[in-house]
Each structure stands twice: as C-alpha cells, then as structure tokens.
C-alpha cells in the first residue's frame, strides 16, 4: 500500500511547479570511507512535507533509514529531520536542521546543522 503512495507523491512532485508546497519523497544515501576503505552507508527513505510561512521555508520528513556497515548485517531504524531556510537579504540566507535517528540497542542519535549562504 505504501509503494503506490510513494510513487504518486514522486510523480506529483515532478509534475508540479517548483514552488509547490506539500508532500514529497526524499531518498538519499551517505557513505563513509577511511581512505579507500568502505566503512558504512546509511540510506534514508523519507516522506515529508514542505511549505512556506511568510519568508520562512520549512520542511519535516521521516521514515526508515537502512544502515549497512562493512561486514555486518544491515538494519533499519526510524529517522527524521526538521529544517528551515530564511532569507535575511537578497544575497544572504540562513538555514538550519535538526535530525534524529533511532538506534537499536544503543542511545538514539541527534544532530544539528546551521548555516549561512551568501550569493554573489
């Protein structure tokens, strides 16, 4: 049942104008290496929602993360992100994100990102 929903959301996001506010699907993978030695990969399979409130653009997303470490069976856990972007001027934009990941048999992990972007 979830596959048709994911495909419908993906098709809607491709057909919609770029200023579309609403649901989306985000799939991303992050791999870690030490030199040329592969260590692990985390692949997020998230469903989210984005919108704007005045000049503040925000999003919230969550779903499964598949973790695959070298030499270990892969596992999946729940993870999510909440983020926002705010223009300060035409050339300066602030952005931030808070994330979490459920970890089986360990403490959950949390992260933050803050940034400023200057465009020339």
C-alpha positions in Angstrom: 0.0 0.0 0.0 2.8 2.4 0.7 4.5 1.9 -2.7 1.6 3.4 -4.7 1.6 6.4 -2.3 5.4 6.9 -2.7 5.1 6.7 -6.5 2.1 9.1 -6.6 3.9 11.6 -4.4 7.1 11.4 -6.6 5.0 11.8 -9.8 3.2 14.8 -8.3 6.4 16.4 -7.3 7.9 16.0 -10.8 4.7 17.4 -12.5 4.2 20.3 -10.0 5.7 23.8 -10.3 8.9 24.4 -8.3 7.0 26.5 -5.7 4.8 23.5 -4.8 4.1 23.3 -1.1 3.1 19.9 0.2 4.2 16.3 0.4 7.3 14.8 -1.1 9.5 11.8 -1.1 13.3 12.1 -0.3 15.7 9.2 -0.8 19.3 9.9 -0.1 22.3 7.8 0.8 25.5 8.7 2.7 28.6 6.5 2.6 31.7 6.7 4.8 35.2 5.7 3.9 38.6 5.9 5.6 41.0 6.4 2.7 39.7 3.9 0.1 38.3 1.5 2.7 34.5 1.4 2.8 33.1 1.7 6.3 29.3 2.1 6.2 26.3 3.5 4.3 23.0 5.0 5.6 20.1 5.3 3.1 17.1 7.4 4.1 13.7 6.5 2.7 11.7 9.5 3.9 8.3 11.0 3.3 8.0 14.7 4.1 6.0 17.9 3.9 7.3 21.4 2.9 5.7 24.8 3.0 6.3 28.5 3.5 5.2 30.8 6.3 5.8 34.3 5.0 9.5 34.3 4.1 10.3 31.2 6.2 10.5 28.0 4.1 10.3 24.8 6.3 10.1 21.1 6.0 9.6 18.0 8.1 10.4 14.5 7.0 10.7 11.0 8.4 10.8 7.3 7.7 13.2 4.4 7.6 17.0 4.6 7.4 18.8 1.5 6.2 22.2 1.2 7.8 24.8 -1.1 6.2 28.2 -1.3 7.9 31.1 -3.2 6.4 31.0 -6.9 7.5 27.7 -6.5 9.4 24.1 -7.4 8.5 22.1 -4.3 7.6 19.4 -2.9 9.9 16.7 -0.4 9.5 15.6 2.2 12.0 13.3 5.3 12.1 14.8 8.7 11.5 13.6 12.2 10.8 14.6 15.8 10.0 13.1 19.2 10.6 14.6 22.2 8.8 14.1 25.8 7.7 15.5 28.5 5.4 15.1 32.2 5.9 16.3 35.0 3.6 17.9 37.8 5.5 18.6 39.9 2.4 18.5 39.2 -1.3 22.1 37.8 -1.0 22.1 36.2 2.5 20.1 33.2 3.6 20.1 31.4 6.9 19.4 27.7 7.1 19.1 25.1 9.9 18.2 21.5 10.5 17.6 19.2 13.5 17.7 15.4 12.9 17.4 12.3 14.9 17.8 8.5 14.3 16.6 5.6 16.4 19.4 3.2 17.1 18.7 -0.4 18.1 20.4 -1.5 21.4 22.1 1.9 21.8 21.3 5.6 22.5 19.3 7.4 19.8 21.4 9.9 17.9 20.6 13.6 17.3 22.2 16.2 15.1 22.0 19.9 14.2 23.1 21.9 11.2 23.3 25.7 11.0 24.5 27.6 8.0 24.6 30.9 6.2 24.7 31.3 2.5 26.0 34.4 0.6 25.2 34.6 -3.1 27.3 36.9 -5.4 
